[in-house]
Amino acid sequence: MRIPLEVMRSSKSRVYQDRLVLRSLADKHLYPNGYPAFSITEFEKSRNIHPFRQEGWTYDKFLKYHPDIRTVGRTPFGQTFWFQVYTLLPDHPLTMDSSPEGFMEYVKQHRNDPDYLERIRRKLKSDPDLLSELETRHSLAYVIGRIMLMGLRRKYKPQLASPDLDPFTNALLFIYSVVSMLKQKVEWIACVNSRGDEKLPRTYVPSLTLTPDTLLWNDSHRRFIMRLWSGMNLLRNSQMFTVASSLLHSNVLHALSAKSLATLLDISVPAATDIPTHMFSRRFILSPNALGLRYRFIFFPGVPGPVNIATYATTFYLSSSPFRSVQVHLEPVSSGGPRALPDGAIDVVVDNEVISIRYDLFKRESGEWVVAPWNHQGIPDETLSRLCGSTLTDRMAGIPPRKEFFVLSRMCWNISSRESQHLLLRWLGEDRWNPQKFMQNFMDSGIIDVVHHPRLELAGLPEVFLLAIRNARKKEIDWAISWFRDAIPFARILLSRDGRNLVTFLRTPRLRSVLVRSKIREELEAKGLDFAATLVHEEQSSYISLPTRLYPFLSDGMDPWSSPGE
């Protein structure tokens, strides 16, 4: 589904998810003529790569170079290497021999022709599901085969989009380039043959970073990419840990530029350009009360209630009761809020934000995070930890002019790489507004702060635990914040001005959120606090269109809840 840009910009339109908006923008700017088909011949020719080998490998040679094939219970067979790689892929109902146009029949007929898929695309136009499965396997077999042959390490340079690569193949090659650069390992064959999602984190928060791996809309492709990334931790690479820890205390707007990194790390500019900065996020921390705004979190016992278009920001779907979903709204501090909440729903209002990062909880020897929710007295290493946030919390600067507000909104709620943030502004036609000057002015006035960190889902912190506390005493809130800072590697903490309400998002390694939830529930129940605590299952955000929907009410001084729209 393509969403016209003019519809997305209309304040009267329905609320579109960020992923749909990004898909519309990416299709328009990257694939104006549709998605290209993967042609192996053209790919190898344009990059001067030797053709795919034909002679097969012995099983012993497969085991020598790729021992993970033992874990999948499949034995490669056939006379050509291409055919052998195909036989490592799992069976699929659409591609069994019993199918009238079965997958293996096509492979057998074209076993010496890596471009066989080009010959059958027209024939399969009437069977899009089979064609999609064949194209997926076509890409997997080629990329996995190339990895086995070690034939792309220095020949392939990733691009956001390529004229001779479909998005899925481009994403696979992008991941290969990253893991090769970081000297980490992905068990490709094991991931392809994974029957379940045991490797997947239980939280899915779509990344807004514009890289080939995030620009995939097919659900099965997305889940496969998540499996490939599941064993990745950028901080296990010594250079990436050095970059992350060196950037931690830098509040320079351009800290991820090659020139700034060269100065910060005392390396040459050419060496700095080789650092994969697209794997880092630039996070602007805005305390909404500096602009006279605040967040309202509405917790629902079931599916989310009706959406107020003007204020709606995002929805979190939760994994356990009593609440199963949360809507987040941005509203003026003078707003009366919703007229009424559905039965069983509660709301929590917060207006100040801080971020806590603890790299000293990452043990470089083991390459794992230490998450100890029972720890109340952990003393942070000041060189490897930071608590940061807006400094303008006691007075209001007011709503800025429209252009400044739009740029501020796009940058603050687009937690992604520096390159992605600028690309989004360019796609929206807002880069001409001199966004860097606006953001620097906001920083100088204390309205925002900035921190740079690796993409959290790729730094061993994929799961998100959500906690809300209402109507507590200030000292109890202070105790909770101190506890999270002591025990959790990354925490986003939102507070009310009176210090009695708190909403926090705690990032944990895969499966550790269960331990965090158990201990937090135990402690907060013992104190008799009014709280909700659960794992976030999925987020569906709509931040990109938020300034378009909200600003007309702010500029006119109207309560956006008084005209809820659709």
C-alpha positions as CSV (number, residue, x, y, z in Angstrom):
1,M,0.0,0.0,0.0
2,R,1.4,3.4,-1.0
3,I,0.5,6.4,1.1
4,P,0.5,9.7,-0.8
5,L,2.7,12.2,0.9
6,E,0.0,14.8,0.7
7,V,-2.3,12.5,2.6
8,M,0.3,11.9,5.3
9,R,0.8,15.7,5.7
10,S,-3.0,16.4,6.1
11,S,-3.9,17.1,9.7
12,K,-7.4,15.6,8.9
13,S,-6.0,12.3,7.7
14,R,-6.1,9.0,9.6
15,V,-3.1,8.3,11.8
16,Y,-0.5,6.4,9.8
17,Q,2.1,4.3,11.4
18,D,5.7,5.4,10.9
19,R,6.5,2.1,9.1
20,L,3.9,2.8,6.5
21,V,5.0,6.4,6.0
22,L,8.6,5.3,5.6
23,R,7.6,2.6,3.1
24,S,5.7,5.2,1.1
25,L,8.7,7.6,1.2
26,A,11.2,4.8,0.4
27,D,9.2,3.5,-2.5
28,K,8.9,7.0,-3.9
29,H,12.6,8.0,-3.6
30,L,14.4,4.7,-3.8
31,Y,12.2,2.6,-6.0
32,P,10.1,4.9,-8.2
33,N,9.9,2.2,-10.9
34,G,9.1,-0.6,-8.6
35,Y,11.4,-3.1,-6.9
36,P,14.1,-4.5,-9.1
37,A,14.5,-8.3,-9.7
38,F,17.8,-9.8,-8.5
39,S,19.9,-10.8,-11.5
40,I,23.0,-12.7,-10.5
41,T,24.6,-12.2,-13.9
42,E,24.2,-8.4,-13.7
43,F,25.2,-8.2,-10.1
44,E,28.5,-10.1,-10.7
45,K,29.2,-8.2,-13.9
46,S,28.7,-4.7,-12.5
47,R,31.0,-5.5,-9.5
48,N,33.6,-7.5,-11.4
49,I,32.9,-10.6,-9.3
50,H,33.9,-14.0,-10.6
51,P,30.9,-16.2,-11.6
52,F,29.4,-18.5,-9.1
53,R,31.3,-21.8,-9.0
54,Q,29.8,-25.0,-10.5
55,E,31.8,-27.9,-9.0
56,G,30.4,-29.2,-5.7
57,W,31.9,-29.6,-2.3
58,T,32.3,-32.8,-0.3
59,Y,30.4,-33.1,2.9
60,D,33.7,-33.0,4.9
61,K,34.5,-29.7,3.3
62,F,31.1,-28.3,4.2
63,L,31.8,-29.3,7.8
64,K,35.2,-27.9,7.9
65,Y,34.2,-24.4,6.8
66,H,30.6,-24.4,8.2
67,P,30.2,-26.8,11.1
68,D,26.8,-25.3,11.9
69,I,25.2,-27.4,9.2
70,R,25.3,-30.3,11.7
71,T,22.7,-28.5,13.8
72,V,20.1,-28.4,11.0
73,G,20.0,-32.1,10.3
74,R,20.4,-31.7,6.5
75,T,23.0,-33.1,4.2
76,P,23.9,-31.2,1.1
77,F,23.7,-33.3,-2.1
78,G,24.0,-32.8,-5.8
79,Q,26.8,-32.3,-8.4
80,T,27.1,-28.5,-8.4
81,F,27.8,-26.2,-5.5
82,W,24.7,-24.1,-6.3
83,F,22.4,-27.1,-6.1
84,Q,24.1,-28.2,-2.9
85,V,23.4,-24.9,-1.2
86,Y,19.7,-25.1,-2.3
87,T,19.4,-28.5,-0.6
88,L,20.4,-27.0,2.7
89,L,17.2,-24.8,2.7
90,P,14.3,-26.1,4.7
91,D,11.3,-27.7,3.0
92,H,8.3,-25.5,2.4
93,P,4.7,-26.6,1.4
94,L,4.8,-24.4,-1.7
95,T,8.1,-25.8,-2.9
96,M,7.8,-29.6,-2.3
97,D,8.3,-32.0,-5.1
98,S,4.6,-32.9,-4.9
99,S,3.7,-29.4,-6.0
100,P,2.8,-29.3,-9.8
101,E,5.4,-26.6,-10.2
102,G,7.6,-27.7,-7.4
103,F,10.7,-25.9,-6.3
104,M,13.1,-28.8,-6.6
105,E,11.9,-29.5,-10.1
106,Y,13.0,-26.0,-11.2
107,V,16.3,-26.4,-9.5
108,K,16.9,-29.8,-11.2
109,Q,16.0,-28.4,-14.6
110,H,18.3,-25.4,-14.1
111,R,21.0,-26.8,-11.8
112,N,23.8,-25.2,-13.8
113,D,22.1,-21.9,-14.2
114,P,22.1,-19.5,-11.2
115,D,19.8,-17.1,-13.1
116,Y,17.2,-19.8,-13.6
117,L,14.6,-17.6,-11.7
118,E,14.7,-15.1,-14.5
119,R,13.4,-17.8,-16.9
120,I,10.3,-18.6,-14.8
121,R,9.1,-15.3,-13.4
122,R,6.6,-14.7,-16.2
123,K,5.3,-18.2,-15.9
124,L,4.6,-17.8,-12.2
125,K,2.9,-14.4,-12.3
126,S,-0.3,-16.2,-11.6
127,D,1.1,-17.8,-8.4
128,P,2.6,-14.8,-6.5
129,D,3.0,-16.8,-3.2
130,L,5.2,-19.5,-4.9
131,L,7.1,-16.8,-6.8
132,S,7.8,-14.9,-3.6
133,E,9.1,-18.1,-1.9
134,L,11.2,-18.9,-4.9
135,E,12.7,-15.4,-4.9
136,T,13.5,-15.7,-1.2
137,R,15.3,-19.0,-1.6
138,H,17.1,-17.7,-4.7
139,S,18.6,-14.8,-2.6
140,L,19.3,-17.0,0.4
141,A,21.1,-19.7,-1.7
142,Y,23.2,-17.1,-3.5
143,V,24.2,-15.1,-0.4
144,I,24.9,-18.2,1.7
145,G,26.9,-19.7,-1.1
146,R,28.9,-16.6,-1.6
147,I,29.6,-16.5,2.2
148,M,30.9,-20.1,2.0
149,L,33.1,-19.1,-0.9
150,M,34.3,-16.0,1.0
151,G,33.9,-14.1,-2.3
152,L,32.4,-10.7,-1.4
153,R,34.4,-9.5,1.6
154,R,36.2,-6.7,-0.3
155,K,34.0,-6.5,-3.5
156,Y,30.6,-5.5,-2.1
157,K,29.9,-2.1,-0.7
158,P,26.4,-1.8,0.8
159,Q,23.9,0.8,-0.5
160,L,20.5,1.8,0.8
161,A,19.1,0.6,-2.5
162,S,20.7,-0.9,-5.5
163,P,19.3,-1.0,-9.1
164,D,20.2,-4.7,-9.5
165,L,19.2,-6.0,-6.1
166,D,15.8,-6.6,-4.6
167,P,15.4,-5.2,-1.0
168,F,15.7,-8.7,0.6
169,T,18.9,-9.6,-1.2
170,N,20.3,-6.1,-0.5
171,A,19.5,-6.6,3.2
172,L,21.2,-10.0,3.3
173,L,24.4,-8.5,1.7
174,F,24.2,-5.5,4.0
175,I,24.2,-7.8,7.1
176,Y,27.1,-9.8,5.7
177,S,29.1,-6.6,5.2
178,V,28.5,-5.5,8.8
179,V,29.3,-8.8,10.5
180,S,32.4,-9.2,8.3
181,M,33.5,-5.7,9.3
182,L,33.0,-6.3,13.0
183,K,34.5,-9.8,12.8
184,Q,31.4,-11.4,14.2
185,K,29.7,-14.6,13.2
186,V,26.2,-15.3,12.0
187,E,25.1,-18.9,11.7
188,W,23.3,-18.4,8.4
189,I,22.3,-22.0,7.7
190,A,21.1,-22.6,11.3
191,C,19.0,-19.4,11.1
192,V,17.5,-20.4,7.7
193,N,16.5,-23.8,9.1
194,S,15.2,-22.5,12.4
195,R,11.7,-24.0,12.9
196,G,10.7,-21.7,15.6
197,D,11.5,-18.2,16.8
198,E,13.4,-19.3,19.9
199,K,16.2,-17.0,18.8
200,L,14.0,-14.0,18.5
201,P,13.7,-11.4,21.3
202,R,10.1,-11.1,22.7
203,T,10.0,-7.3,21.9
204,Y,9.6,-5.9,18.4
205,V,10.3,-2.2,18.2
206,P,10.7,-1.3,14.5
207,S,13.9,0.7,14.0
208,L,13.4,4.0,12.2
209,T,17.1,3.9,11.0
210,L,17.1,3.8,7.2
211,T,19.4,0.9,6.4
212,P,18.7,-2.0,4.0
213,D,17.7,-4.4,6.9
214,T,15.0,-2.0,8.1
215,L,13.4,-1.3,4.7
216,L,11.7,-4.7,4.5
217,W,7.9,-5.0,4.6
218,N,7.4,-8.7,4.2
219,D,6.8,-10.2,7.7
220,S,8.7,-13.5,7.0
221,H,11.7,-11.5,5.7
222,R,11.6,-9.2,8.8
223,R,11.5,-12.2,11.2
224,F,14.4,-13.9,9.3
225,I,16.5,-10.7,9.5
226,M,15.7,-10.5,13.3
227,R,17.0,-14.1,13.6
228,L,20.2,-13.2,11.8
229,W,20.8,-10.2,14.1
230,S,19.8,-12.1,17.3
231,G,23.3,-13.2,18.2
232,M,24.8,-9.8,17.3
233,N,26.2,-7.4,19.9
234,L,28.1,-4.5,18.5
235,L,29.9,-3.9,21.8
236,R,31.8,-7.2,21.5
237,N,33.9,-5.5,18.8
238,S,36.6,-3.6,20.6
239,Q,36.5,-0.6,18.2
240,M,32.8,-0.3,18.5
241,F,33.0,-0.4,22.3
242,T,35.7,2.3,22.2
243,V,33.5,4.5,19.9
244,A,30.5,4.0,22.1
245,S,32.2,4.8,25.3
246,S,34.1,7.8,23.8
247,L,30.8,9.2,22.4
248,L,29.0,8.7,25.7
249,H,29.8,12.1,27.2
250,S,29.9,14.1,23.9
251,N,27.0,16.4,23.5
252,V,28.2,17.7,20.2
253,L,25.6,17.8,17.5
254,H,27.9,16.4,14.8
255,A,29.7,13.9,17.0
256,L,29.2,11.1,14.5
257,S,30.7,13.0,11.6
258,A,34.1,11.6,10.3
259,K,35.9,14.8,11.3
260,S,34.4,14.8,14.9
261,L,35.2,11.1,15.3
262,A,38.7,11.6,14.1
263,T,39.3,14.2,16.7
264,L,37.5,12.3,19.5
265,L,39.4,9.0,18.8
266,D,42.7,10.6,17.7
267,I,42.6,8.8,14.4
268,S,42.8,10.0,10.8
269,V,39.7,11.2,9.0
270,P,39.9,8.4,6.4
271,A,40.0,5.8,9.3
272,A,37.0,7.5,10.8
273,T,35.0,7.2,7.6
274,D,35.3,3.4,7.9
275,I,33.4,3.4,11.2
276,P,29.9,2.1,10.6
277,T,28.1,5.1,12.1
278,H,24.8,3.9,10.6
279,M,24.8,1.4,13.4
280,F,24.6,4.2,16.0
281,S,21.6,6.2,17.0
282,R,21.6,9.9,17.7
283,R,19.0,10.5,20.4
284,F,17.8,14.0,21.2
285,I,16.3,14.1,24.7
286,L,13.4,16.6,24.9
287,S,11.6,17.4,28.1
288,P,8.2,18.4,26.7
289,N,7.4,20.7,29.7
290,A,10.1,23.1,28.2
291,L,7.6,23.7,25.4
292,G,4.5,23.6,27.5
293,L,3.7,20.0,26.5
294,R,3.4,16.7,28.3
295,Y,2.9,13.0,27.6
296,R,-0.2,11.2,28.6
297,F,0.1,7.4,28.8
298,I,-3.3,5.6,28.7
299,F,-3.3,1.9,29.8
300,F,-6.1,-0.3,28.4
301,P,-7.0,-3.7,29.8
302,G,-7.6,-4.9,26.2
303,V,-7.3,-3.5,22.8
304,P,-6.5,0.3,22.6
305,G,-9.5,2.7,22.7
306,P,-10.4,5.3,20.1
307,V,-7.5,7.4,18.8
308,N,-7.5,11.1,19.2
309,I,-5.8,12.0,15.9
310,A,-4.3,15.4,17.0
311,T,-2.3,14.1,20.0
312,Y,-1.6,10.4,19.2
313,A,2.0,9.4,19.2
314,T,2.4,5.6,19.6
315,T,0.9,2.4,20.9
316,F,2.7,-0.3,22.8
317,Y,1.2,-3.8,22.9
318,L,2.0,-5.6,26.2
319,S,2.6,-9.2,26.9
320,S,0.7,-9.7,30.2
321,S,-2.4,-8.5,32.1
322,P,-4.0,-6.5,33.7
323,F,-3.1,-4.1,30.9
324,R,-2.6,-5.3,27.3
325,S,-1.9,-2.0,25.5
326,V,-0.8,1.6,26.0
327,Q,-1.5,4.7,23.9
328,V,0.9,7.6,24.2
329,H,-0.4,11.1,23.5
330,L,1.4,14.5,23.4
331,E,-0.7,17.4,24.6
332,P,-0.4,21.0,26.0
333,V,0.0,21.2,29.8
334,S,-3.2,23.2,29.9
335,S,-5.2,20.4,28.2
336,G,-8.1,18.9,30.0
337,G,-7.3,15.5,28.6
338,P,-9.9,13.0,27.4
339,R,-13.4,13.5,28.6
340,A,-13.6,9.9,30.0
341,L,-11.6,6.7,29.9
342,P,-13.0,3.3,29.0
343,D,-13.8,0.9,31.8
344,G,-10.7,-0.4,33.4
345,A,-8.3,2.1,31.7
346,I,-5.9,4.4,33.7
347,D,-3.7,7.2,32.6
348,V,-0.3,8.6,33.8
349,V,0.8,12.1,32.9
350,V,4.6,12.9,32.7
351,D,6.5,15.8,31.3
352,N,10.2,15.5,31.9
353,E,12.7,12.9,30.4
354,V,16.1,11.6,31.3
355,I,18.2,8.8,29.9
356,S,20.5,6.5,31.9
357,I,23.3,4.5,30.2
358,R,25.7,2.1,31.9
359,Y,28.4,0.7,29.7
360,D,30.2,-0.4,32.9
361,L,27.5,-3.1,33.2
362,F,28.8,-4.7,29.9
363,K,31.5,-7.3,30.7
364,R,33.9,-7.2,27.8
365,E,35.6,-10.5,28.8
366,S,32.3,-12.5,28.3
367,G,30.7,-10.1,25.8
368,E,27.5,-10.1,27.9
369,W,25.5,-7.5,29.9
370,V,25.2,-7.9,33.7
371,V,21.6,-7.2,34.7
372,A,21.1,-7.4,38.4
373,P,17.7,-6.1,39.5
374,W,18.4,-7.0,43.1
375,N,21.3,-4.5,43.2
376,H,20.4,-1.3,45.1
377,Q,23.9,0.0,45.7
378,G,25.7,-0.3,42.3
379,I,28.1,2.7,42.0
380,P,28.3,3.8,38.4
381,D,31.7,4.2,36.8
382,E,31.5,7.9,35.8
383,T,33.6,7.4,32.7
384,L,31.3,4.6,31.4
385,S,27.9,5.9,32.5
386,R,25.8,8.9,32.0
387,L,22.5,10.4,33.2
388,C,21.4,13.0,30.7
389,G,18.4,15.1,29.9
390,S,17.0,18.6,29.1
391,T,18.3,21.3,31.5
392,L,15.3,23.6,30.9
393,T,12.8,22.0,33.2
394,D,11.6,24.8,35.5
395,R,10.4,27.3,33.0
396,M,8.7,27.1,29.6
397,A,10.2,28.4,26.4
398,G,6.9,28.1,24.7
399,I,5.9,26.6,21.3
400,P,8.5,27.5,18.6
401,P,7.4,28.7,15.1
402,R,6.1,26.0,12.8
403,K,9.3,25.2,10.9
404,E,11.3,24.9,14.1
405,F,8.6,22.8,15.8
406,F,8.5,20.4,12.8
407,V,12.3,19.9,12.7
408,L,12.4,19.5,16.5
409,S,9.7,16.8,16.3
410,R,11.2,14.9,13.4
411,M,14.6,14.8,15.1
412,C,13.6,14.1,18.7
413,W,11.2,11.2,17.9
414,N,13.2,9.7,15.1
415,I,15.7,7.7,17.2
416,S,18.0,6.7,14.4
417,S,21.4,7.3,12.8
418,R,22.5,10.8,12.0
419,E,22.4,9.9,8.2
420,S,18.8,8.6,8.6
421,Q,17.6,11.7,10.4
422,H,18.9,14.0,7.6
423,L,17.6,11.6,4.9
424,L,14.1,11.7,6.4
425,L,14.1,15.5,6.4
426,R,15.2,15.5,2.8
427,W,12.5,13.1,1.8
428,L,9.9,15.3,3.5
429,G,11.3,18.4,1.9
430,E,12.3,20.0,5.2
431,D,16.1,19.9,4.9
432,R,15.9,23.4,3.2
433,W,14.9,24.9,6.6
434,N,18.4,24.7,8.0
435,P,17.6,22.0,10.6
436,Q,21.2,22.0,12.0
437,K,20.9,25.6,13.0
438,F,17.5,25.0,14.7
439,M,18.7,22.0,16.6
440,Q,21.9,23.8,17.8
441,N,19.8,26.7,19.0
442,F,17.5,24.3,20.9
443,M,20.6,22.7,22.5
444,D,22.1,26.1,23.4
445,S,18.9,27.1,25.1
446,G,18.7,23.9,27.1
447,I,15.5,22.6,25.5
448,I,17.2,19.4,24.4
449,D,20.2,17.3,25.1
450,V,21.8,14.7,22.9
451,V,23.4,11.3,23.4
452,H,24.9,8.9,20.9
453,H,24.7,5.1,21.4
454,P,24.6,1.9,19.3
455,R,21.3,0.6,18.0
456,L,20.0,-1.0,21.2
457,E,18.5,-4.1,19.5
458,L,22.0,-4.7,18.0
459,A,23.9,-4.0,21.2
460,G,22.5,-7.0,23.1
461,L,19.5,-5.0,24.5
462,P,16.5,-6.0,22.3
463,E,13.8,-6.4,25.0
464,V,11.8,-3.5,26.5
465,F,10.3,-3.6,30.0
466,L,7.7,-0.9,30.7
467,L,6.9,0.3,34.3
468,A,4.5,3.0,35.4
469,I,4.0,4.3,38.9
470,R,1.2,6.6,39.9
471,N,0.6,8.9,42.9
472,A,3.7,7.9,44.8
473,R,5.7,10.0,47.2
474,K,8.7,11.8,45.7
475,K,11.2,9.9,47.8
476,E,9.7,6.6,46.5
477,I,10.1,7.8,42.9
478,D,13.7,8.9,43.6
479,W,14.4,5.5,45.1
480,A,13.0,3.8,41.9
481,I,15.2,5.9,39.6
482,S,18.3,5.2,41.7
483,W,17.5,1.5,41.5
484,F,17.1,1.5,37.8
485,R,20.3,3.4,37.3
486,D,22.2,1.0,39.6
487,A,21.0,-2.2,37.9
488,I,19.9,-1.6,34.3
489,P,22.1,-1.0,31.3
490,F,19.8,1.5,29.6
491,A,16.7,3.3,31.0
492,R,14.5,6.0,29.5
493,I,12.8,7.7,32.5
494,L,9.8,10.0,32.2
495,L,8.7,12.0,35.3
496,S,5.9,14.3,36.2
497,R,6.7,17.8,37.4
498,D,5.5,17.1,40.9
499,G,7.8,14.0,41.1
500,R,4.9,11.7,41.9
501,N,4.4,9.9,38.6
502,L,6.9,7.9,36.6
503,V,7.0,5.9,33.4
504,T,10.2,4.1,32.5
505,F,11.4,1.9,29.6
506,L,14.1,-0.5,30.7
507,R,16.2,-2.3,27.9
508,T,17.4,-5.8,28.8
509,P,19.2,-8.7,27.1
510,R,17.0,-11.4,25.6
511,L,15.0,-13.3,28.2
512,R,16.3,-11.2,31.1
513,S,13.2,-9.1,31.2
514,V,11.4,-12.0,33.1
515,L,13.9,-11.6,35.9
516,V,13.5,-7.8,35.9
517,R,9.7,-8.1,36.0
518,S,9.7,-10.6,38.9
519,K,12.0,-8.5,41.1
520,I,10.4,-5.2,40.3
521,R,6.9,-6.6,41.1
522,E,8.2,-8.0,44.4
523,E,9.8,-4.7,45.5
524,L,6.9,-2.4,44.4
525,E,4.2,-4.6,45.9
526,A,6.1,-4.7,49.2
527,K,6.0,-0.8,49.2
528,G,2.3,-0.8,48.4
529,L,2.8,1.4,45.3
530,D,0.2,1.8,42.5
531,F,2.0,0.5,39.5
532,A,1.8,-1.4,36.2
533,A,4.8,-3.5,35.0
534,T,5.1,-5.7,32.0
535,L,7.1,-6.6,28.9
536,V,6.5,-4.6,25.7
537,H,5.6,-7.0,22.9
538,E,5.5,-4.6,20.0
539,E,5.4,-0.8,19.3
540,Q,3.5,0.8,16.4
541,S,4.5,4.5,16.4
542,S,3.1,7.4,14.4
543,Y,5.6,10.1,15.3
544,I,6.5,11.3,11.8
545,S,3.0,12.7,11.1
546,L,2.5,14.0,14.7
547,P,3.7,17.6,14.2
548,T,1.3,18.0,11.2
549,R,-1.6,16.8,13.3
550,L,-0.8,18.6,16.6
551,Y,0.6,22.0,15.5
552,P,-2.6,23.6,14.3
553,F,-4.1,23.2,17.8
554,L,-0.9,24.5,19.5
555,S,-0.7,27.6,17.2
556,D,-4.3,28.4,17.8
557,G,-4.2,27.8,21.6
558,M,-6.9,25.1,21.4
559,D,-7.2,22.0,23.5
560,P,-6.7,19.1,21.0
561,W,-8.9,16.8,23.2
562,S,-11.9,19.1,22.6
563,S,-11.9,18.2,18.9
564,P,-10.8,14.6,18.8
565,G,-11.3,14.3,15.1
566,E,-12.1,10.9,13.6
